[in-house]
Structures are given as structure tokens and as C-alpha cells.
Amino acid sequence: MSALLESYAAGRWFRAADEGEPLLDAATGEEVARISSRGLDVAAMVRHARDTGGPALRSLTFHERAALLKALAKHLTERKEELYALSVRTGATSRDTMIDVDGGIGTLFSYAGKGVRELPNDTVVLDGGLERLGKGGTFVGQHLYTSRPGVAVQINAFNFPVWGMLEKLAPAFLAGLPSIVKPASQTAYLTELAVRLIVESGILPEGTLQLVSGGAGGLLDELTVQDSVAFTGSAHTAGILRRHPNVLDGGVLLGVEADSLNCSILGPDVRPEDPEFDLFVKGVVTEMTVKAGQKCTAIRRILVPSAMAGQVVEALAARLAKVTVGDPRNPDVRMGALASLGQRDEVRKAVEALRAGAEIAFGDPSGSSLLDGDAERGAFMTPLLLRARPGATEPHDVEPFGPVGTVLAYDGLDSAIALAARGRGSLVASVATHDPEVARTVVLGLAPWHGRVLVLDRDDAKESTGHGSPLPVLVHGGPGRAGGGEELGGVRGVLHHMQRTAVQASPDLLTAVTGRWTTGAARAESGVHPFRKSLAELRVGDTIASAPRTVSLADIEHFAEFTGDTFYAHTDAEAAARNPLFGGIVAHGYLVVSLAAGLFVDPAPGPVLANFGVDSLRFLTPVKAGDTIDVTLTVKQITPRSSADYGEVRWDAVVANQDGQPVATYDVLTLVAKTWPLPGQEA
């Protein structure tokens, strides 16, 4: 008897007392492992996550959490051959395995980078700008995100035992939420190995990742208002979860990714000799056969112009005929086995349902034409292409979670969009077209029904990641039948796990709460130019008020000649006088900003190493020849970088004229040394 999978619970590995249920190699039918969670104390797991994992994680800034994700990604990269070796037992080819394992590791890397680049080195995220709530500016509002003191439970499907876990873990971890992972049993042995590698590394704080191998028991019974569940699986199971009392009435957040009858549309502009025709055919076959069609994003419905249906079927059949099926250990095999014999039976039942409204155009539902492998013991199924009869409803209702696609004919784009919408909400759709009008019409028609839309043509094909590849930076999820959930999407996936709150306060107290200087808050002028202060010495609110400078007509003329910006408002007095906004010659906006820099910059070498940008620049009042300007520069936000001897400082800049009217406002972004002189330059 093979080994019993263990759960990682409350800081230790737990082994059930019974023998468990057998898990079989998808291709050979041999027993890989056994699984059981009998006796597992799920209440203790939830307490451990709340009392140990959550506080440890929330004590770290986003940058510190991101650094741990990066270290974890590097560690798993070094050990991924172990995951590869076990992944083959799920029926996955080497290509399938890379999508799962490397895709999951890549998601960790992506979120690690996003955490450093797009989130502050803090535990709070500001959302949007400051809202002025009173005339005097003493009462203001700011939206902010904070971490919830809860637990993120993930219930994953069998098709991506590594990526499915890591794509949920990364954003939740960045958001400050500990995770409890419950993988589908069929392939849980691969998830268990991944968790073992993570736990053994010691990289993640204890309590931030736990594993349930086997049934979840009463796990949802232990969840409360601050907790969330992310589910990937069937609509039937999603319905059961939605009806759980803690979801219905207890405030537990439930995100669902369920059944999805994704479609791909061949544009009416495409002819067989066009590159888009081959791209369409290749894309459909890829999505039908990668992971043996066991992808939530796989193409199930193939929508083609009626006049092209026969040619498309022939082209698809010719390409599908080249797909070799068998044991994925054989390097010549292009499509491996389904995850289990039970899963193969489910797909065959779905095919029978589809045949009520469709004919088989290629393949044999019970076929066992294998390059190698045992058709009785292995969960093999050859690719199957169906062609729907006019008016068939089954392709819009039945999802065959395997290597099966159905061709449907359409007449006109309105018909194609209507057919796509009959899926009642999907994760992804694609259209192959080189016609801009077709692209716009289809995308706008499909968007309300889909979480993602790929437009494929000859120009983007070389770099396209394909119809079925969820990307860390783009949202993954879909409306309606697809579950209504949303994951990934870069920082959106992080903020999804956090609580957005509107805070109302005085500018000074809002500054204290957010750690970011708020307009109207106190400024500190110490007599020392802020550019002479290192990051260790700078404080939010440190300010310099510059001396004034008069802008002359000669300044304006010189700037126009020097830069080549001879727009009439700066060079033609008669034409400028007729401009209703200016009424005469005005200074270039960028001249004003340049002169402002000269007013606030301290030119000597010092802690300020570089200016790397300007944000939110607005020109508010024209500056005319003879006007005088000055600058007030205030430290707005300080963000140390953990991987460098410097950090980022955001400065609030207000340029005003002689009447005190703001003429320009913007944020100046600089890199400032943590200490000065820099290490090694003290002499």
C-alpha cells in the first residue's frame, strides 16, 4: 500500500489514522498515494491561522511580504524537478507540467515584483485622491485599504494542483491573509509535495500556509465575517457553498470560478489563405488538447461563419489527427491522460448529451487509439470534434471538461455575439480577425459576458500567450455561469482581499493615520534644506519655501527658441491676445516647472541621488511675463527600498504666483540615500 498523504495543520504534519482512499496514476492506473483527513482538527487550523499566521504576516510591510514571495519563487525554481517528476502521474505531458508548475512559480515572481513596484513599503494602501469635505480645508476624507484579520480558504480543482494553489496564495499573502489550502483529491499528492517544499524552506512565517489533504469536514463552519473562501470547481459544488449558513448569513466572502463554456470566434473577414485562419485553427486545437482539455479556460464552442464551417471542420480535423495520445512519459506523446477514470466517464457522459444536438466530425468517443499506454487502466481519451446542428441548445448548456470542442455556424456578427452570450457568462473568449471594425464590435459585444477577451491577429500572434492562459497581471474570472468571481489582475487581486474604508479627519490626523502628508496638514521648516537630509533624517511634512523669481519675456522667448516650442501662445502676442484662455503671451508650462526646480533644488552633492519622475502635473493659472513665482516643497511620502541603500521620496510641489494663486501642482519623485555619506564613501 502506498503512503498516506498528510495535512499540514497548526504547525505540524498530521496523518490520519485510517488507510484512506487510493489515488491512481492517470496513465497507468497504479496507486500513487492514499488520502484521508479523518481526525483532522480544522478548528485548530483556523485558530492557528488567525492567532499565529495572521499577526505575523500583518506585521510585515507589503515590500517585506513581496520579498518572501520572491524568495519562495526562487526556492521552488530550484526544486521544480521534483514537482515535474510527480506531475507526470496526473496525466500531464511535459508541456502541461510547465504550465502548472512554472506558471505557478511565475505568478509568485509577478506578485513579488508588483508588491515592490506598485504597493508602498507600509501596511496601508491609499485609494484615490484626497476629498475636501469642508470649505476651510480642515475636514477631509481619504479612502484606504487595510488587511482583514481573517483567513483565506482556497478550495481548488484537480487540473492545476500547483498553479491553482500559488495563484491564490500570492495575492492573499501580499494582502496579509494566511491561507488554508484544500486541493481536489485526484491530484492532491502534487499539491502536498509543493506544500512540503514550501514548509521545509522556512521562508513563509508559520501559520501563513496550511494544507488539508482529503475532505474539508467542517472547515466552513469555523469561518466568520472576516474570512473568505476562493473556490474553483463545478457549479454544483459552488451552489452548495453558496448555501452554507456562514456564507448566506455569516458574512464569509465567497469567490467562485465555476463552469465556463468559453468560445472562440473566427471573424467574418478571415479567409482560408489569411494568417488568421491558421492562427484560429491552431489556437482551437491547442486549447482542446493541452492538459487533455481539462482547463477552465479551454475552448468548448467554436463559432465560425456558416460559409466557412466545412473548411474549418476539415482544417481542425487534419490538425487533430496529428495529436498523439498516450502515456505522458513518452516524449512523442502530445496529449496525456485525463486526471482519473471517473473524470473520463464524466466527459463521455457530456459527449453523449452533446450528441443530441450535434454530429461527430472527428474522433471516436470510446476510441483508444494510443501511441502507447493501457486504454483500460489509463484515463485516456482521444480528441473529439463535434458539429452542431442548427438551433442546437446542448453546446450552450453542457461543458465537456476534456478534449472536446463543438463547431457552431453563425450568420453575421450579431448572431455570433448572441451565440457567445448563450453560454450565460464565461471566463474567456477569443476572436481571430484583422478587421478593426470586427474587433471592436465583437469585443464590445462579448465584454459583458466574459472576464477576458483575446483579439488574435497576425500582428500580436508572435507574442500572444494564447486563449487559455490566465496571466498574473490580468483578471481571471467571469460573470454568470462562470461564477462571478475575480482573481489575479495584478494589485487588484491583492486589494480584493483587503477592506476599503473611508476615513474622515483633519489633515493633521489623517497624515498620522496614513503616513502620507495631507494637503492642509502642518509643515515643518527646520532651516535645514530637506535635500541635505538622508532618508533616516527626513520626516513626512519637512518643507522648504523657496525665494521668489520673476518670469521675464526674455525667459519665455529664450525657452521657445532653445526648445523649439514656438506655440503661438508663447511667441505671437497678437494671436495670443485673441486666445480666450490667456489674453496675451504666457510662459510655457514646462518653463514654469523648470524654473520651479531651480528654486527648490540644492545643487551640491548630497543624499538626493536622482529625480525619477513627476506625477499628477497640472497647470492651473497662466504665468505671464512679469509675474513672480515661488515654490513650496513638502515631503509627502517616504518609501525605503529593502534591496538598496536608498529609498523613494514623494514631494508635494505647489508653484504659486505673486497673488498666492497656485499656478502648478505636482508630485516630485526622488531617490534619496538612507544615510549620508553612502556606505564606503565616508572618507
N, C-alpha and C positions, 0 to 999 in steps of 0.2 A: 504494500500500500504506500502511496506517495505521501509527501509531507503535507501537513495541515497548515493552511495559511493562517497567519496571526494578525491580530489587530494591534495598532499602537494606541494605547489609551492611558491617559493620566500619567505619562512619563515612563511607561514600561510596555513591553510586548506581552500581549495576552493571547493564550492558546486555549481554545475551547476544549471541554472535557470529552466531547463526543468525537466520533470518527469523521463527521462532516460528509458533504456531498462531493462526488468526484467531478473534476473539471478535466475535459478531454482536449487533446491536441486536435485542432480543427482539421488538419490534413490527414493524420494517421489514426485518430481515434484512441491513441494511447493516453493513459491517465497522466496528467501533468501535476496536479495538486488536488487537495480537498479543501473545502471551505465550510466554515461554521462560525457563528458569533454567539452560540449558546452560552449564557452566563456572563456576557459582556455587560459591564455596568455603564450604560450610556449616560446616566445621570452624573456619574463621576467625571465622565469625559467633558460634559458641558460645564460642570463646575471648574474643572481644570483649565478649560479654555478661558472662562470668564475671570477666574481668580489669579491665574498664573500667566497664561499666554497673552491675554488682552492687555493687562497693565505693562508687561514687558515690552510689548510692541508699541503701545501708545506713548511710552516714554522716549521713543526714538523719533527723530525728525524724518521727514519724507526722504531726505538725502541719505540718512543712515539706513533707512529701510531699503532704499534703492541699492545701496552698496551691498547689502546682504543678498538681494536678489541677483546681483551681478556675480557675486562670489559663488552663489549656488549654481548659476548657469555654467560657470567655468568648471565647477566640480562635476556636474553631470556630464559635461562635454568630455571630461577625462575618463568617465566611467560608462560612456554610452554603448561601448561594445558589449557590455554585459546585458544591457537592455535590448540591443539588436538580437543577441543570441536567443533570448527568451521570446522576443516578439514573433519570431517565425512560427511559434506554436499557436499563435492566434489566427494563423492562415495568411499572414501578411507577407507579401513579397518584400524585397529589399527597398523598393521604391515606397511601398506602403509604410514600411517601418520608418523611413526617413521623414515622411510626412508627419507621423505620430511623434516620434522621439525628437528629431531635430526641430520639428515645428514647435513642440512644447518648450524646448530649451531656447529657441529663438524668441518665443514670447517672453520668457524671463528676461533675456537681454534687452528686448524692446522696452519693457516696462521699467527696467533699471535705468535705461537712458532717458525715458520720459520723466521719470521721477526726479532726476537731476536737472534736466533742461527746462521742464515746464512746471515744476512744483517748487515751493520755497523750502529753504532749509529750516523748516518750522513744523509745527503740528497743526496749523490752521491755514486754510486756503480762502482767500478773499474772492468773492464772486461779483463781478461788475464794478461799477464806479460808485463813488460816494453820492448819496442822495441828500440834498439840502432840504430839511423839513421845516425850517423857520426862516423868517426874513433876516434876522440878525446873524445867522450862521452859527448860533450856539447850540442848535439841536439838529443832529444829523443822523443818517441811517446808513448801514452797510450790511450787505449780505455776506455771510461767511459759512464755510463748511468745517465741521468738526467730526472726529471719529466717534462712532457709536460704541458704547460699552457692551457689545454683544458678540455673537458667534455667527460665522458664515458656514452653513452646512451645504455641501455640494453632493448632489446625487447624480452620478454620471452614467452615460451609456457605455455599451461594451465595445463600440467601434474604435474609440481613441482612448485607450487606457492610460496613456502618458499625457498627451496634449490636453485631453479633456480635463485632467486634474490641474495641470500647470496654467492653462489659460484662465481658469477660475481663481487659482491661488494667487497669481501675481497681482491683479488689481485689488483683491481683498487685503492682501498683505500690505500693500502700499497704503491702503485706506486705514490700516490699524486694526483690522479684524482677524482674529485667529480662525483657522479653518478646520472643520471636521469633514473628512472625505469618505464618501460611501460609493465605491465603484460597483458597476454591474458585475455579477458573479462570473459570467463566462470568461472574462479576461482579467479578473482581479489579480491573478498571480503576477502580471506585469506591473500593475499599479503598486502592489505590495513591494516588489523589488525596488521600484523607483522611490517609494517612501523609505525603505531601509537605507538606500544610498543617501537620502537627504538626512535622515536621523543620525546615521553614523558620522556624517560630516561635522555635526555640531554647529553648523552655520546658523540655522534659524533658532531663535530663542525658544526654550522649552514651552510647550503648550500652544504654540502657534500653528502646529500641524499635527493632526491625529487621524487615524485610519480605522474604519470599520470594515473588516473582511467578513462578508456574509450579510445576513438580514439586519436592517436598521432597528428592529424592535420598536421600542417606544421613544426613539430619539426625538421625533417631533413633539411628543408630549412634554418634553423638558424645555422647549423653546418658549421665549417670551417676546415682549414687544420690541426689544432692541435687536432681535436676532433675524436672520434671513436664511432662505433656502434657495439655492440655484439648482434647478432640475433640468436634465437633458434626457429625453426618452419619449415614450409613447404618449399620445393624447389621453389614452385610457388611464394610465398611471397619473398623469398630470391632473386629471379630473378628481381622482381620489385625494391627491394632495390638496387641491383647492378646497375640498370639502372638510378638511381637517379642522376641528374647532379652534385650534390656535392660529390657523390662517384666517378662518372666517371671522372670528371674534376676538382673537388674542393679539392681533397686531403684528404677527410674524409676516415679514415680507417674503413673497414667493415670486421668483422669476422662472419662467418656463420656456424651454426650447423643445417643441414637440414635432409632430408630423409635418412634413413640408413637401408639397408636390411642385417642386421647382421646375421651371420651364426654360427652354432656350428657343429663341425666335430667329428664323432665317429671314432677313429683310427682303421686301418685295423688289428691291433694286438689284439683288445679287443674282448673277448668272453662273452656270457651272464653270465657266472659264475664269471667273473672278477669284482673287485670292481669298475673299471672304467665304466662298463656298467650301474650300478645303479647310479653312480655319474652323468653320462651323462643324463640319463632319468630324474633324479631329477632336474638337472640344467635346462633342457629344459622346464619342467613343471613349475618350479619357474618363469622363465622369461616370459612364456606365460600368467601367472596369476597374478603376483604381479602388482599392480596398474592397474589391468584388462588389462594387456598387453600394457598400454599406457606409454611406456618408449622408449626413443630414442635408448636405448641400448638393447632392448628386442630381443630375438632370433626369426627371421622370417623364416629362412631357416635352415633345419635340414638335414645335409649331412651324409649319412650312407653307408657303403659298400653294394653293391647290394645283396650279400648273406645274409645280416643281416637285410634287410629292413623290412621284415614281422615281425620278432621278436621285432624290435624296435617299430614298429607301435603298436603291441599288448601291449608292456610294457608301452608306453606312454598313450594309451587309458585307460589302467587299472588304471593308476595313475590319469589321468584327471577325471575319473569317480568319484573319491573321493573328488573332489573340489566342495564345496558347494557354491552356488551363491545366493546373496540376499542383503538385506539392511545391510550395514556395522555396524549398531548399534547392530545387533545381534552378540554376541561373537562367535557363532558357524559358522558364515559365513567366508569363506576363501577368497572369491573374491567378491568385491563390484561392483558398477555400473561404467559405463563409465562416462565421465565428463558431457555429455549432450545427449539429444535425437538426436541432429544434429550430434554429433560425432558417435553415434551408427549407424546412417544412412550411414555415410561415410565408416565405417568399413564393413557394409553389402554390399555396392557397390563394395568395394575392393574384398570381398569374391566372388562375382559374377564374377568379372574379372578373379580371380584366377581359378575358376572352368572351365574356357575354356581349361586349361591345367592340371587339377588335379581333383581327386575324393575325396569326403569326407570320411575320415577314422574314424572320431569320431565327434559327436556333431551334432547340428541342427542349421543352420544359423538363423532361425527365432524362435528358441526354447526359451521357457520361463519357464523352469523347475527351480523354485526358492525355496530356503529354506523358505524364506519369502520375502515380498515386492510386489509391484504392477507392473506387467510386462508392463502395458500400460503407466503408469505415470513415472516409473523409467527407466533409460537408461541401462537396464540390457542386458547382452549377455553371453551365456554360452561358455566355451572354445571350440575351433573348430580346429581339426587336419585334414589336407589335405595330400594326397599322390600324388605327381606329376607324370604325365605320362612321358615316355622317350622323351627327346627333348623339353619339355615344356619351353617356354620362360617367361611366366607370372610371376613365382615366383621371377625372377630376375629383374622385371620391376615394380611390384605393391607392395606397402607397406600397409598392413592392420594394422592400428595403434590401435590394440586391441588384444584380447586373441586368436590369430590365428597363427598357425605355419604350414609350409609345409615340408613334408619329401621328400628329393630328393636322389636317389641312385647314387652312383659313382662306377667306376671300376678303382682302382689304385689311388695312391696319386696325380699323375699328373692331373687326372680327377677331384679329389676333389678340388685341388687348382684352377683349371680352372673354376669350377663351382662357387667357392667363389668369384673369380675375376669378374664374370659376374654381380655382384652387383654394379660394377663400383665405388667402394670406400665406405667403411663403418666405423662406429665408433669403432666396436669391433668384434672380432671373438674369438672362443674358440675351443680347441681340447682336447678330452679325450683320453689319451694314456699313457702307461707306458714304451714305447719303445723309447730310446734316439734318434735313427735314425729317427723315425717317427716324433718326436717332432721337431728336427732340420729342417727336410725337410719341414714340414708344416709351422713352424714359418717363415722361410726364404722365403717361397713361398707366405705367406699371408701378411707379413710385408709391402710391397709396397702399399698394398690396404687397410690397416687398421691403425687406430690410436693406437689401443691397441690389444694385443693378450694374452689370458689366456690359459696356459697349465695346465690341470687338471688331477691329478692322485691321487692314494691312499696316497701318501706322503704329499701333500700340501692341501688335501681336508679339513682337520680339521680346518685349519686357513684361507682357501680361502674365500675371500669376494664375490666370485661368478662372473659369466659372466657379469652381468648387472650393477655393482656398480662402477661408476666413483669415484676415490679417489683423495683427495686434492693434494697428492704428485705425482700423475701420470698424464700425459697429457690426456686431454679429447677433442676429435675432430677426424676428419678423412678426407682423401683426396677425390677428385672427387665428386661423388653424395652426400657424407656426408657433403659437404660444403667447405672443405679445411681449416676450421678454427681450432684453437687450444686454449684451456683454461686450467686452473689449471696447474698441473705439478710442484707444489712447487714454488720455486722462479722464474722458467721460466715464470709462469703466471704473475708475477709482472713485470719482465723485458719486457715482451711483450707490456706492456702499456707505456714503457719509451723510450726515444730516445738514441740510441747509437751513440757516437761521437768520432772520433779520434782526439786527441789533440797533437799538436807538439809544443815543447817548450824546454827551457833549463831545466836542472834538478832542479834548484832552483825555477823557476817559476812554473814548473809542481808540485812540492811539495806544493807550495802555493795554486794552483788550487785544487788539490786532497785532501789535508790534510794528505797525506801519504808521508813519506820520500822517495825520489827517489835516486837511485844509482847515484853518482856523485854530489849530492847536498851538500851544506855546512853542516858541523858538528859543534856542539857546545861542547867544553870541558871546563867546568867551574871550574874544580878542585874538585868538589863535586861528589862523586861516584853516578851515576844515581840510584843505588839501595837504596840510602839514601833519595830519593825524593818520596814524595807521588804523587798520580795522579794529585792533584791540582798544584804541583810544576813542574812535568815533562813537557817537551816540545818535540815535534817532532824534531829530529835532535840531541838531547842530546846524548853524546858519551863518551865511555871510551876506551882508547887504552891500552891494558894490557902490563905488562912486559913480556919479552921472557922466554921460557922454552925449555931446550934441552931434546929431547926424546932419552933415552938410550936403549941399547939392553936389559938391566935388566928390564926396564919398559915393554918392549914387551913380554919378557919371563914371567914376573910376571902376566901380564894381561891374557896371554894364559893359564897359569896354574890356575889362580883364576877363570876365566870364563868357562874354558873348551873349548874355541875356539882355537883349535890347528890346524887350517887350515895350510897347508904346507907353504904358503907364509909368515907365521909369525914364523914358527918353524923349517923348514928344509932348511938350507942355500943352499945345493946343488940343491934341487928341485926348490927352489925359484929363483935361478940364471938362470934356464932354462925357467922361465916364461917370455914371450916377453914383458909383461906389466911392470914388476917390476925389473927384473935383480938382485934380491937379497932379503934378509929379509926386510919386510916392516911392519910398525905399523898397527895394526887393525884400521879401520876407526872409530870404536866406542871408541877406546882408545884415538884417537885424539880429538874426541868430548868431552870425559870425562875430558881430561887434559885441554881442552879449557874452560870448565865450571869452573875448579879450578882457571883459570887465571882471569876470569871476575867476579866471584861471590864475593859479600861482605857477609861474614858469619854471621855477628851479626844480632840479631833481628831488623827488620825494616819494611818499607812499602811493600816490596815484600813478598807476603804471600805464593805463590806457583808457581812452574813451571808446566804447564799443557799440554805441548806438544812441538813438533818440527815439522815444516813444511818445505817442499822443500829441504831436506838434499841431498847434492851432494858432493861426494869426487872427487876432480879434479886432484890433484897431489899426488903421493905416498910420504909418510913420512918414511924415513929410519933412522936407528939408527945413532945418532949424529946430525940429523937435529934439528934446533931450530924453534919453532912455537910461534906466538903471535896472539892475537885476537883483532879485532875492533868490538865493540858492539854499535849499534846506535838505538835509539828509532825510530821505523818505523811508528807505528800507535797506537793511544790511543783511547780506546773504553770504556767509563764509562758504568756501568750497572745501570739502573734506579731502580732495585729492590734489590740492595745490597750496602754495604759500600765499595765496591771495583769495579775495572774495569779491562779490559784486556789491556795488553800492548804487542805489537808485536815488537820484536827487530831484527834488521838485524845483523847477525853474519858473519864475514869473518875471517877465520883462514888462516894465511899466513906463509910461511917458511922464512928462513934467506935471501932468494933472493927476497922477496916480492911477490912470486908467491902464489896465493890462493890455498890452499890445501883442503879446505872445505868451503862451503857456506850453510847457512840455516837460518830459522827464529826461534827464541826462543819465546815461548808464556808464559806469566806470568800473575798472578793475583796480582794487586797492590792496596793497600788501598787508598781510596780517600783522606783521611787525616791521619796523624800520629802524635801522637798515635791514635788508633782507639777510637771512642766514648765509654766512660766508662772506658778507660784504661789510662786516662791522668795522674793519680796518679802513 
